[in-house]
Amino acid sequence: MADEYFYGATLKEGSKTVTWDPDNKADGYPRTHKLIIKQCILGHEAASDEFNVVQVETMTIRDTLRIPIAVLKVGEARQCRLDLEFSDSPVTFTLVEGKGPVHIHGQHLLGSLVEEFEDMEEMEEEVPEEDEDDEDDDEEGGPQKKKQKLTNNSKGKPSAGPAGSNNAKNSKKK
């Protein structure tokens, strides 16, 4: 991801719903958005005799999901640590019970699809071609080169030995 921003919202009586809706069309090129919610905190002015329930609504692969993510009450639980990630679709937070205030904290990550594809191409280029050639020889039944392999002996000193000397035999025990 390219950019990282703080995200915060407050749910309370009078404004019990907040929607995070990344606008992908505002930029001239494709961008990815991710919202990461880290914490819900009950405000100091919350009533002591009521539960405050925060619900999230978002899209899944098949349909819309509505589920509570935090239940807070003065004297019992004033904060709830979360690790929720929402990507590229609108997310609505609603105070379904209680008067609040409940503060929601997290991060808004903003990145470029182009940068991610470039990173993937660089990772593919880093794969050594020599290893791929050895695998091809194995499949075709062609000759294999024996390579020296460093192994540790019982005294902890490295010693050289042929590749696959005793390790292959030990791994095939029945």
Beta strands, then each sheet from edge to edge (+ up, - down):
strand 1: 3-11
strand 2: 17-20
strand 3: 31-42
strand 4: 52-59
strand 5: 64-72
strand 6: 79-87
strand 7: 91-97
strand 8: 102-112
strand 9: 148-152
strand 10: 158-162
sheet 1: 1+ 8- 3+ 6-
sheet 2: 2+ 7- 4+ 5-
sheet 3: 9+ 10-
end
